[in-house]
């Protein structure tokens, strides 16, 4: 009877059962941890990678969701000389060869680079800016000073009024195909007759080409060269 009494005196212990919420809670905690690790990786400040050598092949660079193939030697800023997504890329090409500057060339202080031998390109995210054709058709006409004049080579010029945001500039375009070639040019420049801006929109990326106004003496060749160069940068 003693062992029976002793057994009855022992406290009754409930067997531990399986908690049905344990596994889902573990998964949820793991998911939160992964999400936090990803956010920390994205936001953690990191030093940019080393710039790609100038003699390397063309780099795939994405600006505003558009893919461009760009030679490292053409990229003016060393920090931009890397593949991947970027907000802006600044380029320079020789004219009329449309090739990047020679990576092996050593700058000579006594004979600086002649800006009339190069064209400069910037590729940026367009953001909320109006497309170039819409700007030409709806914004610029408000500031014209008078009627257009057409040269014998088919290039038309229309001056902007003084006292406006475009004072001292002309809008130049192909008189037969106004939407095919359009540029905004200053009337004075340093070492030349002025500088011109030619703009092209691809998707959400703006391409702006800056070139000397003197090149307009052979503007058909210039327009064809720009088409070839942009098609090379953006084959799609």
C-alpha positions in Angstrom: 0.0 0.0 0.0 2.9 2.3 0.6 3.9 2.4 -3.1 0.4 3.1 -4.1 0.1 6.0 -1.6 3.5 7.3 -2.8 2.3 7.2 -6.4 -0.9 9.1 -5.6 1.1 11.7 -3.7 3.3 12.5 -6.7 2.0 15.6 -8.7 0.5 14.8 -12.0 2.7 16.1 -14.9 1.0 17.0 -18.2 2.8 15.8 -21.3 4.1 18.7 -23.4 2.2 18.7 -26.7 3.3 20.2 -30.1 2.7 24.0 -30.5 1.1 24.5 -33.9 2.2 28.1 -34.1 5.9 27.4 -33.6 6.8 26.6 -37.2 5.0 29.5 -38.8 6.5 31.9 -36.2 10.0 30.6 -37.1 9.4 31.1 -40.8 8.1 34.6 -40.2 11.1 35.5 -38.0 13.4 34.2 -40.7 11.7 36.2 -43.4 12.0 39.4 -41.3 15.7 38.7 -40.8 16.3 38.3 -44.5 14.4 41.4 -45.4 16.4 43.4 -42.8 19.6 42.0 -44.2 18.7 43.0 -47.7 17.7 46.5 -46.7 21.0 46.9 -44.8 23.0 45.6 -47.8 21.3 48.1 -50.2 21.6 51.1 -47.9 25.0 50.3 -46.4 27.6 52.8 -47.8 30.1 51.2 -50.0 33.2 52.5 -51.9 32.7 52.4 -55.7 34.7 49.8 -57.6 37.8 50.6 -59.5 37.2 52.3 -62.8 37.5 50.1 -65.9 40.7 50.6 -67.9 40.4 53.0 -70.9 41.4 50.3 -73.4 38.7 47.9 -72.3 35.8 46.9 -74.6 32.5 48.8 -74.6 30.6 48.7 -71.3 26.9 47.9 -70.8 25.5 50.9 -69.0 21.9 51.5 -68.1 20.4 55.0 -67.9 16.7 55.5 -67.2 16.1 51.9 -68.1 17.8 52.0 -71.5 20.9 50.0 -72.3 23.9 51.7 -73.9 27.2 50.2 -75.1 29.9 52.8 -74.4 33.6 52.6 -74.9 35.5 53.4 -71.6 37.9 55.8 -73.4 34.9 57.9 -74.4 33.7 58.4 -70.8 35.0 61.6 -69.4 34.5 60.9 -65.7 36.5 58.1 -64.1 33.8 57.4 -61.6 31.3 56.7 -64.5 33.7 54.2 -66.1 31.9 51.1 -64.9 29.1 48.8 -66.1 25.6 48.8 -64.6 23.0 51.4 -63.8 23.9 55.1 -63.6 22.0 58.4 -63.4 24.2 60.1 -65.9 27.1 59.5 -68.3 29.3 62.2 -69.9 31.1 61.3 -73.2 33.5 62.8 -75.7 34.2 61.7 -79.3 36.5 63.0 -82.0 35.1 64.5 -85.2 34.7 63.4 -87.9 36.0 59.9 -87.0 33.4 59.5 -84.2 36.0 57.5 -82.2 36.9 58.0 -78.5 40.0 60.1 -77.8 43.3 58.1 -77.9 43.8 56.5 -74.4 47.6 56.6 -75.0 47.7 60.3 -75.8 49.4 62.5 -73.2 47.9 65.9 -72.7 50.2 68.7 -73.8 49.9 71.9 -71.8 51.5 73.9 -74.6 48.9 72.7 -77.1 45.6 72.2 -75.3 42.8 70.1 -76.9 40.9 72.0 -79.6 37.2 71.9 -78.6 36.3 72.3 -82.3 37.6 68.8 -83.0 35.3 67.1 -80.4 31.6 66.6 -79.7 30.4 66.1 -76.2 27.5 63.9 -75.2 25.5 63.6 -72.0 23.0 60.8 -71.3 20.7 61.5 -68.4 17.3 60.5 -67.0 14.7 62.7 -68.6 12.6 62.9 -65.4 9.7 65.2 -66.0 11.3 67.2 -68.8 9.2 67.6 -72.0 10.3 65.5 -75.0 12.5 67.6 -77.5 9.8 67.6 -80.3 7.1 68.9 -77.9 9.5 71.6 -76.6 10.2 72.7 -80.3 6.5 72.8 -81.2 5.0 74.3 -78.0 7.6 76.1 -76.0 10.1 77.7 -78.4 7.6 79.4 -80.7 6.6 81.7 -77.8 10.1 83.3 -77.9 10.8 83.6 -81.6 11.8 87.1 -82.8 10.6 86.8 -86.4 10.2 84.6 -89.4 12.7 81.9 -90.3 15.4 82.3 -92.9 16.5 79.4 -95.1 20.0 79.0 -96.4 20.7 77.6 -99.9 21.8 74.3 -98.3 18.3 73.8 -96.8 19.1 74.7 -93.2 16.5 77.1 -91.7 17.3 79.5 -88.8 15.0 81.2 -86.5 16.2 83.7 -83.9 15.0 84.0 -80.3 14.0 87.4 -78.9 16.2 89.3 -76.6 15.1 89.4 -73.0 14.0 85.8 -73.1 15.5 82.6 -71.6 17.0 81.9 -75.1 18.3 85.3 -75.9 21.4 85.2 -78.1 20.5 81.8 -79.6 18.9 80.5 -82.9 16.9 77.4 -83.6 18.3 75.7 -86.6 16.6 72.8 -88.4 16.2 71.0 -91.7 13.7 73.1 -93.7 12.3 70.0 -95.6 12.1 67.7 -92.5 11.9 69.9 -89.4 11.6 66.9 -87.0 14.6 65.2 -88.5 17.4 67.6 -87.4 16.9 70.3 -84.9 19.5 72.1 -82.8 19.6 75.2 -80.5 22.8 77.3 -81.2 24.4 80.3 -79.5 25.6 83.1 -81.7 29.0 83.6 -80.0 31.5 81.2 -78.5 35.1 80.9 -77.3 37.3 80.2 -80.3 34.3 79.6 -82.6 31.1 81.1 -83.8 29.0 79.5 -81.0 27.9 76.1 -79.6 24.9 74.0 -80.5 22.8 71.5 -78.6 21.2 68.6 -80.4 18.7 66.5 -78.3 17.3 63.0 -78.7 14.9 61.1 -76.4 15.1 57.3 -76.2 12.6 55.9 -73.8 13.1 57.9 -70.6 16.7 58.7 -71.4 17.8 62.1 -72.8 20.8 62.3 -75.1 22.3 65.8 -75.5 25.1 66.4 -78.1 27.1 69.6 -77.8 29.1 70.6 -80.9 30.6 73.8 -82.5 28.2 75.9 -84.6 30.9 76.0 -87.3 30.1 72.4 -88.1 26.7 73.6 -89.5 28.6 74.5 -92.7 28.2 70.8 -93.5 25.1 70.1 -91.4 23.9 67.1 -93.5 27.1 65.2 -92.7 26.8 66.2 -89.0 23.2 65.0 -88.8 24.2 61.7 -90.4 27.1 61.3 -88.1 25.0 61.8 -85.0 22.5 59.2 -86.3 25.4 56.6 -86.7 26.9 57.4 -83.3 23.6 57.2 -81.4 22.7 53.9 -83.2 26.1 52.5 -82.1 25.6 53.6 -78.5 22.0 52.2 -78.4 21.8 49.4 -80.9 18.2 48.5 -79.9 
